[in-house]
Amino acid sequence: MADNATFGEYHRLHSFIKVISGSRNKEELRLPPQWVAEYGNDLSFDCRLVMPNGSSWQVRALKIASGCHFCVGWSEFRRGNNISHGEKLTFTLVDVGIFHVKRYKLGTGCPPRCDREALTEEEEDDEVYTPDIDSSDDYPPSDVESESADDSDYDADRSALDEDEYPTWSLKLTKSNTKRTIEIPNEFWQLHLRAAPKQSVVHFLVDGQTWRILLKHSSGKIWVKHGWRHFKDANALFPGVRCHFKLVDAQDIQFYVWFDRP
C-alpha cells in the first residue's frame, strides 16, 4: 500500500458510480468506459469488493468487445447484499484489484443500516448522501431575464466530440447561472440521449466525487431542478468560470465535469 499522501490521491481519483438496473445488472456490471480507459489498463483479473461493514466479495473483471465487466462473482455480491433496482453504488479503487463499495438507497439517499454497522459515528455522518433538497427547485430558467437570455455562453457546437470521442458541451457561467440554475442544451440531449427522453436523474463527477442531479423537462428546456446549489458551492463556481460536461456513460447518464477559471 502507498504512503498516506499517495493513497489520498489514489482514493480521490479512482472512483466511479453505477445506478443498478434490475434487468441489466443481474449477472454482470459494466464499468464506465471512460474510467476503464483512464485506470483500467492495470486492473486485476481477480478483484475484491469491500463493503463499509467489512464484508468482502471476490469478483472477476472480464474485458470483452462490449467493455470491461464484473462477471463471475457479481451475482453473488448483488444477492448477498440485497442490492436492488435503482440503488446507487460508488466504487473506489484503493489498491490493486480492491474496490471499496458504498451503496445509497433509492429515495432516502442514505446507506442501509446493515452497510453502516461497522462505521463510527463520525464516518456515518460522512456517508449520508443528500439530494440537496434546498436547491434550485424554485428557480426555473426565465426567458424574461436579459442576462439569462442574452449572456449565457454555451458552446455553439453542442454536439462536439472531445479528442477521446466522448460528446462534450460547455457553458460559461453568468450571474443568473450562479444565482438560479443551468440548462442542459436540448440539442445535445436529443443527439446523444434520445433513448432517455424524460430521464430525471443524472450524475456529475468531479475528481472522484459524485453529485446526484435532478432535472426538469419543460417547454423544450432541460434544467437542473435539485442539486445545482450544492454542486456550485462545493466546487467554488462563480460568474466567468467555464464548465465542461463530458458524457462518459449514456446509460446511467454520467458527466465528467471540469472547469476553466478566469
GUVOTI-630651 format. One record per atom (N, C-alpha, C): residue number from 1; residue in one letter; atom name; x negated, y negated, z negated. Coordinates in steps of 0.2 Angstrom, whole numbers. Example, Ala and Ser with C-alpha at 12.3 -4.5 7.8 and 13.67 -1.06 7.14 Angstrom:
<rs>
- seq	type	atom	east	north	up
- 1	A	N	-66	28	-39
- 1	A	CA	-62	22	-39
- 1	A	C	-66	16	-39
- 2	S	N	-64	11	-35
- 2	S	CA	-68	5	-36
- 2	S	C	-64	0	-39
</rs>
This chain:
<rs>
- seq	type	atom	east	north	up
- 1	M	N	-4	6	0
- 1	M	CA	0	0	0
- 1	M	C	-4	-6	0
- 2	A	N	-2	-11	4
- 2	A	CA	-6	-18	4
- 2	A	C	-6	-21	-3
- 3	D	N	-10	-27	-3
- 3	D	CA	-10	-31	-9
- 3	D	C	-4	-35	-9
- 4	N	N	-2	-38	-15
- 4	N	CA	4	-42	-16
- 4	N	C	5	-47	-10
- 5	A	N	0	-51	-8
- 5	A	CA	1	-56	-3
- 5	A	C	3	-53	3
- 6	T	N	0	-48	5
- 6	T	CA	1	-44	12
- 6	T	C	8	-41	11
- 7	F	N	9	-38	6
- 7	F	CA	16	-34	5
- 7	F	C	21	-39	6
- 8	G	N	21	-45	3
- 8	G	CA	26	-50	3
- 8	G	C	27	-52	10
- 9	E	N	22	-53	14
- 9	E	CA	23	-55	21
- 9	E	C	26	-49	25
- 10	Y	N	24	-43	24
- 10	Y	CA	26	-37	27
- 10	Y	C	34	-37	26
- 11	H	N	36	-37	19
- 11	H	CA	43	-37	17
- 11	H	C	47	-42	20
- 12	R	N	44	-48	21
- 12	R	CA	48	-54	24
- 12	R	C	50	-53	31
- 13	L	N	46	-50	35
- 13	L	CA	46	-50	42
- 13	L	C	50	-44	45
- 14	H	N	49	-38	42
- 14	H	CA	50	-32	45
- 14	H	C	57	-29	43
- 15	S	N	62	-33	44
- 15	S	CA	69	-31	42
- 15	S	C	74	-32	48
- 16	F	N	79	-28	48
- 16	F	CA	85	-28	52
- 16	F	C	91	-27	49
- 17	I	N	97	-28	52
- 17	I	CA	103	-27	49
- 17	I	C	107	-23	54
- 18	K	N	112	-19	52
- 18	K	CA	116	-15	56
- 18	K	C	123	-15	52
- 19	V	N	128	-16	56
- 19	V	CA	135	-15	54
- 19	V	C	138	-9	56
- 20	I	N	140	-4	52
- 20	I	CA	141	3	53
- 20	I	C	148	3	57
- 21	S	N	147	7	62
- 21	S	CA	153	9	66
- 21	S	C	155	16	64
- 22	G	N	161	17	62
- 22	G	CA	164	24	60
- 22	G	C	163	29	66
- 23	S	N	164	26	72
- 23	S	CA	164	31	78
- 23	S	C	157	32	81
- 24	R	N	153	26	81
- 24	R	CA	146	27	85
- 24	R	C	141	29	80
- 25	N	N	141	28	73
- 25	N	CA	136	30	69
- 25	N	C	137	36	64
- 26	K	N	141	41	67
- 26	K	CA	142	47	63
- 26	K	C	136	51	62
- 27	E	N	132	52	68
- 27	E	CA	127	56	69
- 27	E	C	120	53	70
- 28	E	N	120	47	71
- 28	E	CA	114	43	73
- 28	E	C	115	36	72
- 29	L	N	109	32	72
- 29	L	CA	109	25	71
- 29	L	C	104	22	76
- 30	R	N	106	18	80
- 30	R	CA	101	15	85
- 30	R	C	98	9	82
- 31	L	N	92	8	82
- 31	L	CA	88	2	79
- 31	L	C	89	-3	84
- 32	P	N	89	-10	82
- 32	P	CA	89	-15	86
- 32	P	C	83	-15	91
- 33	P	N	84	-16	98
- 33	P	CA	79	-16	102
- 33	P	C	73	-21	101
- 34	Q	N	75	-27	99
- 34	Q	CA	70	-32	98
- 34	Q	C	66	-30	92
- 35	W	N	69	-27	87
- 35	W	CA	65	-25	81
- 35	W	C	60	-20	83
- 36	V	N	62	-15	87
- 36	V	CA	58	-10	89
- 36	V	C	53	-12	93
- 37	A	N	54	-17	98
- 37	A	CA	49	-20	102
- 37	A	C	43	-23	98
- 38	E	N	45	-26	93
- 38	E	CA	40	-30	89
- 38	E	C	37	-26	84
- 39	Y	N	40	-21	81
- 39	Y	CA	37	-17	75
- 39	Y	C	38	-10	76
- 40	G	N	40	-7	81
- 40	G	CA	42	0	82
- 40	G	C	36	4	85
- 41	N	N	31	1	87
- 41	N	CA	25	5	90
- 41	N	C	22	10	86
- 42	D	N	21	8	79
- 42	D	CA	18	12	74
- 42	D	C	23	16	70
- 43	L	N	30	16	72
- 43	L	CA	35	19	67
- 43	L	C	34	26	67
- 44	S	N	34	28	61
- 44	S	CA	33	36	60
- 44	S	C	39	40	62
- 45	F	N	37	46	64
- 45	F	CA	42	50	67
- 45	F	C	47	52	61
- 46	D	N	43	54	55
- 46	D	CA	47	56	49
- 46	D	C	47	49	45
- 47	C	N	54	47	43
- 47	C	CA	55	41	39
- 47	C	C	58	43	33
- 48	R	N	58	38	28
- 48	R	CA	62	39	22
- 48	R	C	66	33	21
- 49	L	N	72	34	19
- 49	L	CA	77	28	17
- 49	L	C	78	28	10
- 50	V	N	76	23	7
- 50	V	CA	77	22	-1
- 50	V	C	82	17	-3
- 51	M	N	87	19	-7
- 51	M	CA	92	15	-9
- 51	M	C	90	11	-15
- 52	P	N	93	6	-17
- 52	P	CA	91	2	-23
- 52	P	C	91	6	-30
- 53	N	N	95	11	-30
- 53	N	CA	96	15	-36
- 53	N	C	90	21	-36
- 54	G	N	86	21	-31
- 54	G	CA	80	25	-31
- 54	G	C	81	32	-27
- 55	S	N	87	33	-25
- 55	S	CA	89	39	-21
- 55	S	C	85	38	-14
- 56	S	N	82	44	-12
- 56	S	CA	78	44	-6
- 56	S	C	81	49	-1
- 57	W	N	80	48	6
- 57	W	CA	83	52	11
- 57	W	C	78	52	17
- 58	Q	N	77	58	19
- 58	Q	CA	72	59	25
- 58	Q	C	76	59	31
- 59	V	N	74	55	36
- 59	V	CA	77	55	42
- 59	V	C	71	55	48
- 60	R	N	73	56	54
- 60	R	CA	68	56	59
- 60	R	C	70	51	64
- 61	A	N	65	47	66
- 61	A	CA	66	42	71
- 61	A	C	64	45	78
- 62	L	N	69	45	83
- 62	L	CA	68	48	89
- 62	L	C	68	42	94
- 63	K	N	63	42	98
- 63	K	CA	63	37	104
- 63	K	C	65	40	110
- 64	I	N	70	38	113
- 64	I	CA	73	41	120
- 64	I	C	74	35	124
- 65	A	N	77	37	130
- 65	A	CA	78	32	135
- 65	A	C	83	26	133
- 66	S	N	88	28	129
- 66	S	CA	93	23	126
- 66	S	C	90	19	121
- 67	G	N	84	20	118
- 67	G	CA	81	16	112
- 67	G	C	79	21	107
- 68	C	N	78	18	101
- 68	C	CA	75	21	95
- 68	C	C	81	23	91
- 69	H	N	82	29	88
- 69	H	CA	87	31	84
- 69	H	C	85	35	78
- 70	F	N	88	33	72
- 70	F	CA	88	38	67
- 70	F	C	93	44	68
- 71	C	N	90	50	69
- 71	C	CA	95	55	71
- 71	C	C	95	61	65
- 72	V	N	90	65	66
- 72	V	CA	90	71	61
- 72	V	C	90	68	54
- 73	G	N	95	70	49
- 73	G	CA	95	67	43
- 73	G	C	99	61	42
- 74	W	N	101	58	47
- 74	W	CA	105	52	47
- 74	W	C	112	53	44
- 75	S	N	115	59	47
- 75	S	CA	122	60	44
- 75	S	C	122	62	37
- 76	E	N	117	65	35
- 76	E	CA	117	67	28
- 76	E	C	116	61	23
- 77	F	N	112	56	26
- 77	F	CA	111	50	22
- 77	F	C	118	46	22
- 78	R	N	121	46	27
- 78	R	CA	128	42	28
- 78	R	C	133	46	23
- 79	R	N	134	52	23
- 79	R	CA	139	56	19
- 79	R	C	137	55	12
- 80	G	N	130	56	10
- 80	G	CA	128	56	4
- 80	G	C	129	50	0
- 81	N	N	129	44	4
- 81	N	CA	130	38	1
- 81	N	C	137	35	2
- 82	N	N	141	39	5
- 82	N	CA	148	37	6
- 82	N	C	149	31	10
- 83	I	N	144	30	15
- 83	I	CA	144	24	19
- 83	I	C	150	24	24
- 84	S	N	154	19	25
- 84	S	CA	160	19	29
- 84	S	C	160	13	34
- 85	H	N	165	14	38
- 85	H	CA	165	9	44
- 85	H	C	166	2	41
- 86	G	N	162	-3	45
- 86	G	CA	162	-10	43
- 86	G	C	157	-12	38
- 87	E	N	154	-7	34
- 87	E	CA	149	-9	29
- 87	E	C	142	-12	33
- 88	K	N	139	-16	30
- 88	K	CA	133	-19	32
- 88	K	C	127	-16	28
- 89	L	N	122	-14	32
- 89	L	CA	116	-11	29
- 89	L	C	110	-15	32
- 90	T	N	106	-17	27
- 90	T	CA	99	-20	29
- 90	T	C	94	-15	28
- 91	F	N	89	-15	32
- 91	F	CA	83	-10	32
- 91	F	C	77	-14	32
- 92	T	N	73	-13	27
- 92	T	CA	66	-17	27
- 92	T	C	61	-12	27
- 93	L	N	56	-12	31
- 93	L	CA	51	-8	32
- 93	L	C	45	-10	27
- 94	V	N	44	-6	21
- 94	V	CA	40	-9	16
- 94	V	C	33	-5	16
- 95	D	N	33	1	20
- 95	D	CA	27	4	20
- 95	D	C	27	9	26
- 96	V	N	22	13	28
- 96	V	CA	23	17	34
- 96	V	C	29	22	33
- 97	G	N	34	21	38
- 97	G	CA	39	25	38
- 97	G	C	44	25	32
- 98	I	N	43	20	28
- 98	I	CA	48	19	22
- 98	I	C	52	13	22
- 99	F	N	58	14	22
- 99	F	CA	63	8	23
- 99	F	C	67	7	16
- 100	H	N	67	1	13
- 100	H	CA	72	0	8
- 100	H	C	78	-2	11
- 101	V	N	84	1	9
- 101	V	CA	90	0	12
- 101	V	C	95	-3	7
- 102	K	N	98	-8	9
- 102	K	CA	103	-12	5
- 102	K	C	110	-12	8
- 103	R	N	115	-10	5
- 103	R	CA	122	-10	8
- 103	R	C	126	-15	5
- 104	Y	N	131	-18	9
- 104	Y	CA	136	-23	7
- 104	Y	C	143	-21	9
- 105	K	N	147	-21	5
- 105	K	CA	154	-18	6
- 105	K	C	158	-23	10
- 106	L	N	162	-21	15
- 106	L	CA	166	-25	19
- 106	L	C	171	-28	14
- 107	G	N	172	-35	15
- 107	G	CA	177	-38	11
- 107	G	C	174	-42	5
- 108	T	N	171	-38	1
- 108	T	CA	168	-42	-5
- 108	T	C	161	-45	-4
- 109	G	N	157	-42	1
- 109	G	CA	150	-44	2
- 109	G	C	145	-42	-3
- 110	C	N	147	-38	-8
- 110	C	CA	143	-36	-13
- 110	C	C	141	-28	-13
- 111	P	N	135	-26	-16
- 111	P	CA	133	-19	-16
- 111	P	C	138	-15	-20
- 112	P	N	140	-9	-18
- 112	P	CA	144	-5	-23
- 112	P	C	140	-4	-29
- 113	R	N	144	-3	-35
- 113	R	CA	141	-2	-41
- 113	R	C	136	4	-41
- 114	C	N	138	9	-38
- 114	C	CA	133	15	-38
- 114	C	C	126	14	-35
- 115	D	N	126	9	-30
- 115	D	CA	120	7	-27
- 115	D	C	116	3	-32
- 116	R	N	119	0	-37
- 116	R	CA	115	-5	-41
- 116	R	C	114	-3	-48
- 117	E	N	115	4	-49
- 117	E	CA	114	6	-56
- 117	E	C	107	6	-59
- 118	A	N	103	6	-54
- 118	A	CA	96	6	-56
- 118	A	C	93	-1	-56
- 119	L	N	96	-6	-55
- 119	L	CA	94	-13	-54
- 119	L	C	94	-16	-61
- 120	T	N	90	-21	-62
- 120	T	CA	90	-25	-68
- 120	T	C	95	-30	-67
- 121	E	N	97	-34	-72
- 121	E	CA	102	-39	-72
- 121	E	C	100	-45	-67
- 122	E	N	94	-46	-67
- 122	E	CA	91	-52	-63
- 122	E	C	91	-49	-55
- 123	E	N	89	-43	-54
- 123	E	CA	89	-40	-47
- 123	E	C	96	-40	-45
- 124	E	N	101	-38	-49
- 124	E	CA	108	-38	-47
- 124	E	C	111	-44	-44
- 125	D	N	109	-50	-48
- 125	D	CA	111	-56	-46
- 125	D	C	108	-58	-39
- 126	D	N	102	-56	-37
- 126	D	CA	99	-57	-31
- 126	D	C	102	-53	-25
- 127	E	N	105	-48	-27
- 127	E	CA	108	-43	-22
- 127	E	C	115	-45	-19
- 128	V	N	118	-50	-23
- 128	V	CA	125	-52	-21
- 128	V	C	125	-55	-14
- 129	Y	N	129	-53	-10
- 129	Y	CA	129	-56	-3
- 129	Y	C	135	-60	-2
- 130	T	N	135	-66	-2
- 130	T	CA	141	-71	-2
- 130	T	C	142	-73	5
- 131	P	N	148	-73	7
- 131	P	CA	150	-75	14
- 131	P	C	151	-83	14
- 132	D	N	148	-87	9
- 132	D	CA	148	-94	9
- 132	D	C	155	-97	10
- 133	I	N	160	-95	6
- 133	I	CA	167	-97	7
- 133	I	C	168	-105	7
- 134	D	N	163	-109	3
- 134	D	CA	163	-116	3
- 134	D	C	159	-118	9
- 135	S	N	162	-117	15
- 135	S	CA	158	-119	21
- 135	S	C	162	-124	25
- 136	S	N	161	-123	32
- 136	S	CA	164	-127	37
- 136	S	C	171	-126	39
- 137	D	N	175	-122	34
- 137	D	CA	182	-120	36
- 137	D	C	186	-126	38
- 138	D	N	185	-131	35
- 138	D	CA	190	-137	36
- 138	D	C	187	-142	42
- 139	Y	N	182	-140	45
- 139	Y	CA	178	-144	50
- 139	Y	C	178	-141	57
- 140	P	N	183	-140	60
- 140	P	CA	183	-138	67
- 140	P	C	180	-143	72
- 141	P	N	177	-141	77
- 141	P	CA	174	-146	82
- 141	P	C	180	-151	84
- 142	S	N	178	-158	84
- 142	S	CA	183	-163	86
- 142	S	C	181	-166	92
- 143	D	N	185	-167	97
- 143	D	CA	184	-170	103
- 143	D	C	184	-178	102
- 144	V	N	187	-180	97
- 144	V	CA	188	-187	96
- 144	V	C	181	-190	93
- 145	E	N	177	-186	90
- 145	E	CA	171	-189	88
- 145	E	C	166	-190	93
- 146	S	N	164	-196	94
- 146	S	CA	160	-198	100
- 146	S	C	153	-194	100
- 147	E	N	150	-194	94
- 147	E	CA	144	-191	93
- 147	E	C	144	-183	95
- 148	S	N	149	-180	92
- 148	S	CA	150	-173	94
- 148	S	C	151	-172	101
- 149	A	N	155	-176	104
- 149	A	CA	157	-175	111
- 149	A	C	151	-177	116
- 150	D	N	148	-183	114
- 150	D	CA	143	-185	119
- 150	D	C	136	-184	118
- 151	D	N	134	-183	111
- 151	D	CA	127	-182	109
- 151	D	C	125	-175	108
- 152	S	N	129	-171	108
- 152	S	CA	127	-164	107
- 152	S	C	123	-161	112
- 153	D	N	117	-158	111
- 153	D	CA	112	-157	116
- 153	D	C	111	-149	117
- 154	Y	N	115	-146	120
- 154	Y	CA	115	-139	122
- 154	Y	C	110	-139	128
- 155	D	N	106	-133	128
- 155	D	CA	103	-132	135
- 155	D	C	108	-132	140
- 156	A	N	106	-134	146
- 156	A	CA	110	-135	152
- 156	A	C	111	-127	154
- 157	D	N	106	-123	155
- 157	D	CA	106	-117	157
- 157	D	C	108	-112	151
- 158	R	N	114	-111	149
- 158	R	CA	116	-107	143
- 158	R	C	115	-100	144
- 159	S	N	114	-98	150
- 159	S	CA	113	-91	152
- 159	S	C	106	-89	153
- 160	A	N	101	-93	151
- 160	A	CA	94	-92	152
- 160	A	C	92	-86	148
- 161	L	N	87	-82	152
- 161	L	CA	84	-77	148
- 161	L	C	77	-79	146
- 162	D	N	75	-77	140
- 162	D	CA	69	-79	137
- 162	D	C	64	-74	141
- 163	E	N	57	-75	139
- 163	E	CA	52	-71	143
- 163	E	C	53	-64	141
- 164	D	N	56	-62	136
- 164	D	CA	57	-55	134
- 164	D	C	63	-52	137
- 165	E	N	67	-56	141
- 165	E	CA	73	-54	144
- 165	E	C	79	-54	139
- 166	Y	N	79	-57	133
- 166	Y	CA	84	-57	129
- 166	Y	C	88	-64	130
- 167	P	N	94	-64	132
- 167	P	CA	98	-71	133
- 167	P	C	97	-75	127
- 168	T	N	96	-82	128
- 168	T	CA	95	-86	123
- 168	T	C	98	-93	125
- 169	W	N	101	-96	119
- 169	W	CA	104	-103	120
- 169	W	C	101	-107	115
- 170	S	N	101	-114	116
- 170	S	CA	98	-118	111
- 170	S	C	102	-124	110
- 171	L	N	101	-127	104
- 171	L	CA	105	-133	103
- 171	L	C	101	-138	98
- 172	K	N	101	-144	101
- 172	K	CA	98	-149	97
- 172	K	C	103	-152	92
- 173	L	N	102	-152	85
- 173	L	CA	107	-154	80
- 173	L	C	108	-161	80
- 174	T	N	115	-163	80
- 174	T	CA	116	-170	79
- 174	T	C	119	-171	72
- 175	K	N	120	-177	70
- 175	K	CA	123	-179	63
- 175	K	C	130	-175	62
- 176	S	N	134	-175	68
- 176	S	CA	140	-171	67
- 176	S	C	139	-164	66
- 177	N	N	134	-161	69
- 177	N	CA	132	-154	68
- 177	N	C	131	-152	60
- 178	T	N	127	-157	58
- 178	T	CA	124	-156	51
- 178	T	C	130	-157	46
- 179	K	N	134	-162	47
- 179	K	CA	140	-163	43
- 179	K	C	146	-158	43
- 180	R	N	147	-156	50
- 180	R	CA	153	-152	51
- 180	R	C	151	-145	53
- 181	T	N	150	-143	59
- 181	T	CA	149	-136	61
- 181	T	C	145	-136	68
- 182	I	N	144	-130	71
- 182	I	CA	142	-130	78
- 182	I	C	146	-125	82
- 183	E	N	146	-126	88
- 183	E	CA	149	-121	93
- 183	E	C	144	-117	96
- 184	I	N	146	-111	98
- 184	I	CA	143	-106	102
- 184	I	C	145	-107	109
- 185	P	N	141	-109	114
- 185	P	CA	144	-111	121
- 185	P	C	148	-105	124
- 186	N	N	154	-107	126
- 186	N	CA	159	-102	128
- 186	N	C	156	-99	135
- 187	E	N	152	-102	139
- 187	E	CA	150	-99	145
- 187	E	C	145	-93	143
- 188	F	N	141	-95	138
- 188	F	CA	136	-89	136
- 188	F	C	140	-83	133
- 189	W	N	145	-84	129
- 189	W	CA	149	-79	126
- 189	W	C	152	-75	132
- 190	Q	N	155	-78	137
- 190	Q	CA	158	-75	142
- 190	Q	C	154	-71	147
- 191	L	N	147	-73	147
- 191	L	CA	142	-70	151
- 191	L	C	139	-64	148
- 192	H	N	138	-65	141
- 192	H	CA	134	-59	138
- 192	H	C	138	-55	133
- 193	L	N	144	-58	131
- 193	L	CA	148	-55	125
- 193	L	C	155	-54	127
- 194	R	N	156	-53	134
- 194	R	CA	163	-52	136
- 194	R	C	166	-46	133
- 195	A	N	163	-41	131
- 195	A	CA	165	-35	128
- 195	A	C	168	-36	121
- 196	A	N	167	-42	118
- 196	A	CA	169	-43	111
- 196	A	C	172	-50	112
- 197	P	N	178	-51	115
- 197	P	CA	181	-57	116
- 197	P	C	183	-61	110
- 198	K	N	185	-57	105
- 198	K	CA	188	-61	99
- 198	K	C	184	-59	93
- 199	Q	N	178	-57	94
- 199	Q	CA	174	-55	88
- 199	Q	C	173	-61	83
- 200	S	N	174	-59	77
- 200	S	CA	174	-65	72
- 200	S	C	168	-65	67
- 201	V	N	164	-60	67
- 201	V	CA	158	-59	63
- 201	V	C	152	-58	67
- 202	V	N	147	-63	66
- 202	V	CA	141	-62	69
- 202	V	C	135	-63	64
- 203	H	N	129	-62	65
- 203	H	CA	124	-62	60
- 203	H	C	118	-66	63
- 204	F	N	115	-71	59
- 204	F	CA	110	-75	61
- 204	F	C	104	-72	57
- 205	L	N	98	-71	60
- 205	L	CA	92	-68	57
- 205	L	C	86	-73	58
- 206	V	N	83	-74	52
- 206	V	CA	78	-79	52
- 206	V	C	72	-76	47
- 207	D	N	67	-74	50
- 207	D	CA	61	-72	46
- 207	D	C	63	-67	41
- 208	G	N	67	-62	43
- 208	G	CA	69	-56	39
- 208	G	C	75	-57	35
- 209	Q	N	77	-63	34
- 209	Q	CA	83	-64	31
- 209	Q	C	89	-65	35
- 210	T	N	95	-63	33
- 210	T	CA	101	-62	37
- 210	T	C	107	-66	34
- 211	W	N	110	-70	38
- 211	W	CA	116	-73	36
- 211	W	C	122	-71	40
- 212	R	N	128	-69	36
- 212	R	CA	134	-67	39
- 212	R	C	138	-73	41
- 213	I	N	140	-74	47
- 213	I	CA	143	-80	50
- 213	I	C	150	-78	53
- 214	L	N	155	-82	51
- 214	L	CA	162	-80	53
- 214	L	C	164	-86	58
- 215	L	N	167	-83	64
- 215	L	CA	168	-88	69
- 215	L	C	176	-89	70
- 216	K	N	178	-94	73
- 216	K	CA	184	-95	75
- 216	K	C	185	-97	83
- 217	H	N	189	-93	86
- 217	H	CA	190	-94	93
- 217	H	C	197	-98	94
- 218	S	N	196	-104	97
- 218	S	CA	202	-108	98
- 218	S	C	201	-113	103
- 219	S	N	207	-113	108
- 219	S	CA	207	-118	113
- 219	S	C	201	-117	118
- 220	G	N	198	-112	119
- 220	G	CA	192	-111	123
- 220	G	C	186	-113	120
- 221	K	N	186	-114	113
- 221	K	CA	180	-115	110
- 221	K	C	178	-110	105
- 222	I	N	172	-109	103
- 222	I	CA	170	-104	98
- 222	I	C	165	-108	93
- 223	W	N	168	-108	87
- 223	W	CA	164	-112	82
- 223	W	C	164	-109	76
- 224	V	N	158	-110	72
- 224	V	CA	157	-107	66
- 224	V	C	162	-110	60
- 225	K	N	166	-105	58
- 225	K	CA	171	-107	53
- 225	K	C	168	-106	46
- 226	H	N	164	-101	44
- 226	H	CA	161	-100	37
- 226	H	C	154	-98	38
- 227	G	N	150	-101	34
- 227	G	CA	143	-99	34
- 227	G	C	138	-104	36
- 228	W	N	140	-109	40
- 228	W	CA	135	-114	43
- 228	W	C	132	-118	37
- 229	R	N	136	-120	32
- 229	R	CA	133	-125	27
- 229	R	C	127	-121	24
- 230	H	N	129	-115	22
- 230	H	CA	124	-111	18
- 230	H	C	117	-110	22
- 231	F	N	119	-108	29
- 231	F	CA	113	-107	33
- 231	F	C	109	-113	34
- 232	K	N	113	-119	35
- 232	K	CA	109	-125	37
- 232	K	C	105	-127	31
- 233	D	N	108	-127	25
- 233	D	CA	104	-129	19
- 233	D	C	98	-124	17
- 234	A	N	99	-118	18
- 234	A	CA	94	-113	17
- 234	A	C	88	-114	21
- 235	N	N	89	-116	28
- 235	N	CA	84	-117	32
- 235	N	C	82	-125	33
- 236	A	N	84	-129	29
- 236	A	CA	82	-136	29
- 236	A	C	83	-139	36
- 237	L	N	89	-139	38
- 237	L	CA	91	-141	45
- 237	L	C	93	-148	44
- 238	F	N	91	-153	49
- 238	F	CA	94	-160	49
- 238	F	C	94	-162	57
- 239	P	N	97	-168	58
- 239	P	CA	98	-170	65
- 239	P	C	91	-171	68
- 240	G	N	91	-168	75
- 240	G	CA	85	-168	78
- 240	G	C	81	-162	79
- 241	V	N	83	-157	74
- 241	V	CA	80	-150	75
- 241	V	C	83	-147	80
- 242	R	N	79	-143	85
- 242	R	CA	82	-139	90
- 242	R	C	82	-132	87
- 243	C	N	88	-129	88
- 243	C	CA	89	-122	86
- 243	C	C	89	-117	92
- 244	H	N	86	-112	92
- 244	H	CA	86	-107	97
- 244	H	C	89	-101	95
- 245	F	N	94	-98	98
- 245	F	CA	98	-92	96
- 245	F	C	97	-87	102
- 246	K	N	93	-81	100
- 246	K	CA	92	-76	105
- 246	K	C	96	-70	103
- 247	L	N	100	-68	108
- 247	L	CA	104	-62	107
- 247	L	C	100	-56	107
- 248	V	N	99	-52	102
- 248	V	CA	95	-46	101
- 248	V	C	99	-40	101
- 249	D	N	105	-40	99
- 249	D	CA	110	-35	98
- 249	D	C	117	-37	100
- 250	A	N	119	-35	106
- 250	A	CA	126	-37	109
- 250	A	C	131	-33	106
- 251	Q	N	129	-27	103
- 251	Q	CA	135	-23	100
- 251	Q	C	137	-25	93
- 252	D	N	132	-27	89
- 252	D	CA	133	-29	82
- 252	D	C	133	-37	82
- 253	I	N	131	-40	88
- 253	I	CA	131	-47	89
- 253	I	C	126	-50	83
- 254	Q	N	120	-49	85
- 254	Q	CA	115	-52	80
- 254	Q	C	110	-57	84
- 255	F	N	109	-63	82
- 255	F	CA	105	-68	85
- 255	F	C	99	-69	80
- 256	Y	N	93	-68	83
- 256	Y	CA	87	-71	80
- 256	Y	C	87	-78	81
- 257	V	N	85	-82	76
- 257	V	CA	85	-89	76
- 257	V	C	79	-92	74
- 258	W	N	76	-97	78
- 258	W	CA	70	-101	76
- 258	W	C	71	-108	78
- 259	F	N	67	-112	75
- 259	F	CA	68	-119	75
- 259	F	C	62	-123	78
- 260	D	N	63	-128	82
- 260	D	CA	58	-133	84
- 260	D	C	60	-140	80
- 261	R	N	55	-142	75
- 261	R	CA	57	-148	71
- 261	R	C	53	-154	74
- 262	P	N	56	-159	74
- 262	P	CA	53	-166	76
- 262	P	C	47	-168	72
</rs>
